[in-house]
Amino acid sequence: MEQPSTAQAPAGASAERRYPVEFTARTGEYFRIWIVNLALSVVTLGIYSAWAKVRKRRYFYGHTRINGEGLEYRANPVAILKGRIIAFAAIAVYYAAGHFAPQYQLLLLVPLAIFGPWLLVRSLGFNAYNTAYRNVRFRFDGTYNGCLKIVLLFGWLTFTGILYPYFKHRLVRFVAENHRYGTTRFEVADFKKPFIGAYASAYGFALLLLAFFVASIFMMGRTRTPVLFFLAIVCFYGGLFVIFAYLRARTVNAIWNAVRIGPLRFESALSAGELIQVYLGNLLAIAFTLGLATPWAVVRSMRYRASKTTVVASGPLDGFAQAEAQHVSVAGEEVADFFDIDIAL
Amino acid sequence: MTEFAAVYYDGRTSARTPVRVRRYALAIQIVAEGLRLDVPLAKVRVDPPVGGTRRLLHLPDGAQLQTDDDAAVEALFPSTRAFEGWIHLIERRWPYALAGVAVVAAFAWWCIVDGLPRAAKLAAAYVPTAAEAELGEQTLSFVDGKLCHPSKLPAARQEALKGLLARLAAGLDDGHAYRLLPRDCGAIGANAFALPGGPIVITDALVKLARNDDQISAVLAHEIGHVRNRHGLRLALQAAGLAALATALFGDATSITGLVTTLPVAILQNGYSRDLEAEADDYAFQRLKEVRISPKAFADILLLMEKNRARSPGSEAKDYLSTHPATAKRIERALAAR
């Protein structure tokens, strides 16, 4: 199981050891955990949901194994509960403002631009600090200023649409670079090309889809066949689905294949076609079971992701040192969860 | 004396040391080649078990033991005494899982049928009428130009229609600014709809379809019912509530649930709007009687509209009402309200 110390030889193909990520969660087991925790959350009017979150995470982390050893999630449910209360208040304000004063929607972007980076940094910090492998914690030490700088310098690219991938790429790089495993920094090679390339293909496909949609609407106006309209709608949503899965597969691969942690690197080989199948199956199963298939879908997605991820080590897994203790707040993580800030890491 | 195999991490590095752990009266002893460590039981913090994952024992100074020997850990530190150990027991048994399904299903059902409409009604009371009117104006500016165009009815007729609404809205004094907007909306045919805050749109096609002014008044009374009971606002609130509920219950399967919930939400919204129609109908019957118009006028115009719709291309003409019992029921209720 443990590699010999001779593997400390300089990195080379012969000295590399490959550890496919194992995922040992079982659907039936997770279904019970999911439903029991959901029911308890309902019965306690949501208070228990903090414990539910921690238990579900601990289950999945523990069943995600590298070289036979699982990840560990250490968050304190009480801290999460406090974060949720803060998050709840913030969301109430956000929704109220959006719903009843929609003319100020644009103004809401200002606090989002200032507050968003704070959320991101806090949430990443909390998650990293509470994740451990082999009893060594991860860390995130990106600063608010660093994140704000990226948002202010490149955030406006979002409105150009076509240049948005560059902003996203800068943001992802910021996130990845500022992670540590113990004291060992994540090094991130340049992944601009495959990352932006994925978006370029997706944009191209989206344009084709739009052209097809417009053409079929036009045709429908001429031939007056509602069937064609229905078909066009189905194709449109199907196309969006395909684009989403494609982007997900390509960007995740691009990012993870660029990350190094000391002697470790990653191989992520998600296939867009397979991911589409996974997502489509999940979608249908959840829809037809009125949500009861949710745990099956979650386990299935994670199993697929794990099966396509390998840790490649050119040195021992033994040599990572723990960093000094640090205090991390939970509010950011919870608010970010609600606003669904996805950074694809 | 129990003894079990574990892996020891010293808390300073990721180096793993396979060890034997022995139990004594008040302490455990961790033993390996070149390592002998005594830790008082009171200083050991044990993570509560979670389905099939390795057990973790946290030791002083950030050190840790990991083991697959669940039985040995349970013998040393019975988890059933702790809150989460109790949860773990429930999580392992199918009957509890089934009970969980029942609880969640009952809760979801109650929310949909009763909780959300009730909450929306309560919440609507806190929304100032000015904000609601703003919502209505926005919808109107969307409708005008895209869906509807200025009415082609003669100006005198339009004035007469406004007079009908003024008579119905006289003395209501409920903070809403009722005003009639005759419009020519080709695509939606003979129809009328109310927007939050008071604007009521009536299509030229409906005006032509009606046999007399009482029938138009009946429609307008129904629309006043929508405005008065703030249905537009409540529907918007219920939609937001439904989305929040779906995310809370099934949000785990991130990113795809958004798509999954669209359809059920649309169907449920349809059901909600049927309830609101009934509420608006009830108001219309009452108001019509107050201004001395028979609710039969409402039944008549409903029947005319249904017949008209059945004749339009794309739908089947035969016996429309039998396939749409909802409308038949509304007509019945109108006749019973006389």
Boltz contact constraints between the chains, C-beta under 6 A:
constraints:
  - contact:
      token1: [A, 29]
      token2: [B, 51]
      max_distance: 6.0
  - contact:
      token1: [A, 32]
      token2: [B, 91]
      max_distance: 6.0
  - contact:
      token1: [A, 32]
      token2: [B, 97]
      max_distance: 6.0
  - contact:
      token1: [A, 33]
      token2: [B, 51]
      max_distance: 6.0
  - contact:
      token1: [A, 33]
      token2: [B, 91]
      max_distance: 6.0
  - contact:
      token1: [A, 35]
      token2: [B, 97]
      max_distance: 6.0
  - contact:
      token1: [A, 35]
      token2: [B, 100]
      max_distance: 6.0
  - contact:
      token1: [A, 35]
      token2: [B, 101]
      max_distance: 6.0
  - contact:
      token1: [A, 36]
      token2: [B, 90]
      max_distance: 6.0
  - contact:
      token1: [A, 36]
      token2: [B, 91]
      max_distance: 6.0
  - contact:
      token1: [A, 36]
      token2: [B, 96]
      max_distance: 6.0
  - contact:
      token1: [A, 36]
      token2: [B, 100]
      max_distance: 6.0
  - contact:
      token1: [A, 38]
      token2: [B, 104]
      max_distance: 6.0
  - contact:
      token1: [A, 39]
      token2: [B, 100]
      max_distance: 6.0
  - contact:
      token1: [A, 39]
      token2: [B, 103]
      max_distance: 6.0
  - contact:
      token1: [A, 39]
      token2: [B, 104]
      max_distance: 6.0
  - contact:
      token1: [A, 42]
      token2: [B, 107]
      max_distance: 6.0
  - contact:
      token1: [A, 55]
      token2: [B, 50]
      max_distance: 6.0
  - contact:
      token1: [A, 58]
      token2: [B, 50]
      max_distance: 6.0
  - contact:
      token1: [A, 59]
      token2: [B, 50]
      max_distance: 6.0
  - contact:
      token1: [A, 59]
      token2: [B, 51]
      max_distance: 6.0
  - contact:
      token1: [A, 62]
      token2: [B, 53]
      max_distance: 6.0
  - contact:
      token1: [A, 70]
      token2: [B, 54]
      max_distance: 6.0
  - contact:
      token1: [A, 100]
      token2: [B, 131]
      max_distance: 6.0
  - contact:
      token1: [A, 134]
      token2: [B, 14]
      max_distance: 6.0
  - contact:
      token1: [A, 135]
      token2: [B, 9]
      max_distance: 6.0
  - contact:
      token1: [A, 135]
      token2: [B, 64]
      max_distance: 6.0
  - contact:
      token1: [A, 136]
      token2: [B, 14]
      max_distance: 6.0
  - contact:
      token1: [A, 279]
      token2: [B, 256]
      max_distance: 6.0
  - contact:
      token1: [A, 282]
      token2: [B, 256]
      max_distance: 6.0
  - contact:
      token1: [A, 283]
      token2: [B, 256]
      max_distance: 6.0
  - contact:
      token1: [A, 283]
      token2: [B, 260]
      max_distance: 6.0
  - contact:
      token1: [A, 286]
      token2: [B, 260]
      max_distance: 6.0
  - contact:
      token1: [A, 287]
      token2: [B, 260]
      max_distance: 6.0
  - contact:
      token1: [A, 291]
      token2: [B, 250]
      max_distance: 6.0
  - contact:
      token1: [A, 294]
      token2: [B, 250]
      max_distance: 6.0
  - contact:
      token1: [A, 294]
      token2: [B, 252]
      max_distance: 6.0
  - contact:
      token1: [A, 294]
      token2: [B, 253]
      max_distance: 6.0
  - contact:
      token1: [A, 297]
      token2: [B, 253]
      max_distance: 6.0
  - contact:
      token1: [A, 298]
      token2: [B, 252]
      max_distance: 6.0
  - contact:
      token1: [A, 298]
      token2: [B, 253]
      max_distance: 6.0
  - contact:
      token1: [A, 318]
      token2: [B, 14]
      max_distance: 6.0
  - contact:
      token1: [A, 318]
      token2: [B, 15]
      max_distance: 6.0
  - contact:
      token1: [A, 320]
      token2: [B, 14]
      max_distance: 6.0
  - contact:
      token1: [A, 321]
      token2: [B, 13]
      max_distance: 6.0
  - contact:
      token1: [A, 322]
      token2: [B, 12]
      max_distance: 6.0
